[in-house]
Amino acid sequence: MVKLKVKVLGIEAGDKPIAVLHEEDAADLGVSVLGRVTLKDGGAEMTAVVNITRSAVQKGTIGVFERIATVMNITNGAELDVNPAQYPTSVNYIRSKMRNRPLAYEECLEIVKDTVAGRLSEIELTAFVTALNSFGMSMEESVSMARAMVETGRKLEFNAPYVVDKHSIGGVPGDKTTLLVVPIVAACGLTIPKTSSRSITSAAGTADRAEVLMPVTLSADEMKAVVNKTGGCIVWGGALELAPADDIFIRIEHPLSIDPLMMPSIMSKKKAVGSEYLIIDIPCGRGTKLKTIGDADLLAKDMIEMAGRLGIKAECAITYGEQPIGHTIGPALEAREALEIIMRKRAVPDALDKAKHIASMLLNMVGKDGPKLVEDALKSGKAEEKLRQIIFEQGGDHEVQPSDIEIGKYGLDIHADRKGVVLWANNQALASVARAAGSPSDKGAGIYLYVLDQDEAMAIGDRMEMLVHAVRENPLYKKSFILER
Amino acid sequence: MVKLKVKVLGIEAGDKPIAVLHEEDAADLGVSVLGRVTLKDGGAEMTAVVNITRSAVQKGTIGVFERIATVMNITNGAELDVNPAQYPTSVNYIRSKMRNRPLAYEECLEIVKDTVAGRLSEIELTAFVTALNSFGMSMEESVSMARAMVETGRKLEFNAPYVVDKHSIGGVPGDKTTLLVVPIVAACGLTIPKTSSRSITSAAGTADRAEVLMPVTLSADEMKAVVNKTGGCIVWGGALELAPADDIFIRIEHPLSIDPLMMPSIMSKKKAVGSEYLIIDIPCGRGTKLKTIGDADLLAKDMIEMAGRLGIKAECAITYGEQPIGHTIGPALEAREALEIIMRKRAVPDALDKAKHIASMLLNMVGKDGPKLVEDALKSGKAEEKLRQIIFEQGGDHEVQPSDIEIGKYGLDIHADRKGVVLWANNQALASVARAAGSPSDKGAGIYLYVLDQDEAMAIGDRMEMLVHAVRENPLYKKSFILER
């Protein structure tokens, strides 16, 4: 062990906890470049990756990157006890998975603990995620990972009769359903502590949309206060320390375009906010993640089983996902459209139908008459009132009008170069165009799809029917025979 | 593009090319933390990983870690053109392998080029290596990777009739065969430009052993000069820039204890030094990498086929590997023992038998009478003379005597606590003890196995017969029937 004086270097390398040691101190500790040391400052302890220098810091001093300064809350001149880090035993479990052996809960917990504590290198983390992707995970392993991820993060509890949640696996541009479902079900007396993500590759995430109306970066305590007052919230999940391992895994998964941990990722966050009832929206069809209803059904079954094992009652809504929802794509345009819908200033049949179906399913799950309550909440203006209450409690302008929402000042009208009907809209191409326009980082950027306004080539009847079908716990097809054995 | 002034930070993060940008410069370039930029200084170009700061460097200045300063040969105040790096297309090929699709040569070449140029992140490299490990590589892919690795590195050529080489897949402590084979075959007129590695997990690598007798860190030009003068050399491969991708892959493989690229790694380095004839030593048995002769045969077949596809004529020696070779383990002890053997001061039957067999096989391959020539070279003292000539040309003391070689001054004799015969020696345990004593970084540390001196419980007959059998290109077992079809 050596005692070293801190020099905050003011360099940021993502979330990597990098410590710069003088080569003589490193030699004294017996650590080499990219090796790991533990830093101790009174009670707080942290694992850091070693870089070496002869000049950037002197012997007796340890240079620390931003991540370490922030997490340990230390400044120049602080003294740290520095020790060579123990070899994390979870590396053995990672190697085990790399040989295609299943992981037990205790092994998952150890891996997740070491991930959160920064004890695993990027190489080890990547090997783990890639091995999960190569060999897949059993239901048992998925449940274990989800439990371990909940266990190592913050857990919320609400003293309310029905804590419900909804989740969409995404893939459809313009999906503003959450902005409608949360106020509707909260207005009907359910508790819905909704956390959302920002966009990674899409034109907008729900957190991006909601942020147009109100602050979404709330701490866990602030979020709890909002939910206790209003029965709902729409906040960004990133600041809540729920299942923090997930954020680390996502940073590995994203650049590789893989998501082996999708199920544990979703479920751990639902479990961590205390959800008891959950609707999972699975958009389906060309241009979405699940191309066929068969695929969607299989995923739905797994989702429901996994939720059940975590003590969450879940149902899935397989929804029509082959074209954008509503007329708008982009944070501000979508927030404005959602506000118009809930204020009943505007008929947007597909968006409204989807929100009503999902809200009804949630209410039905807890034994209430969903369709009737939802209709009442919308017609009476209670849903709008609830949305404004949530906006107010999260720190936004609760008197906001659709016309107050600023959209980009530059525009370009694109007309079809021939007459005809729109047979299909390419979700991915539309998302790319919206991103090229600046969405989601420029909130006012996006696309307005006029043609879907005028032309009902894709809908037959009075309204868009968005729900393909609901999947509940009982099997869709019961076997009516018993195998000989 | 922005022009930035260099500030050399004097921090080393392994071979990672890290550049520290002021956050405003990063914003101007549109790159974020851990993104990649290309640095251009006149002709030289390099890809760097971005860290961000508000204080460590000012706007207009770029902080560079050691790797960048060294490779680009730049100092404080130099001006660099900095651009956001293009997305490397080879990432698509990596993703392809992650979905278990085979890689074509062109794809391998692109991956290897980007690896060498530093355009792939550690996450991408690890995902690639892990996917190779999960799904394996076909012969076709192995050959493609080897060719790509040769293509992107330095290639040596020797104007000599027979350029030969030997390689051991390792796993047996005390294996000083190379120190004997190189001078023997060079004394018999063959050219053997031998490159060796240092120990990673064993008690000593051949480069560690040879370094006791002579400098082994030679540049490619210095190595060529030695070989042109003496017909042989024993140098460390790490400074030669042969197949540089391999060193990068090994840095990923080693901490994960996997080696999916073992075959391309070995073969690319043999090809890069211009080898035409090759003997691969495959130690076999309990305590080695290949536990059974069947496993060893299968590997041998693949090795021979792969070498053939690269234009190298190869044979394999399946050798007895269940116990240490000779009486010594540790760099200095082993170098001393090898010197005593070649000086014929000491009979060490197993070490001598193995070296004679491998040297004979090499000579037989080029149409000479191996056993006779080898016997002559040893008895006449020509092999010893050749070793001293190589030592001299590599810059060592060519008059060195065994007693000049210093071994550690502290010793501990360990006696068996009961009478009996040694039935088996545990290779791994012996390597661990030698490493615990300080080997290989402390060259004088190691183990002397007295008992193997006195007790021949494991050998029957006059000498140790080390060669189990030789594997040549023609199949061991020819099918004598034709399948109906």
Interface residues (C-beta under 8 A of the other chain):
Chain A: L9 G10 I11 E12 A13 G14 I18 V20 V33 L34 N51 I52 T53 R54 S55 A56 G63 F65 R95 M98 N100 S121 E122 I123 E124 T126 A127 V129 T130 A131 N133 S134 F135 I252 P255 L256 S257 I258
Chain B: L9 G10 I11 E12 A13 G14 I18 V20 V33 L34 N51 I52 T53 R54 S55 A56 G63 F65 R95 M98 N100 S121 E122 I123 E124 T126 A127 V129 T130 A131 N133 S134 F135 I252 P255 L256 S257 I258
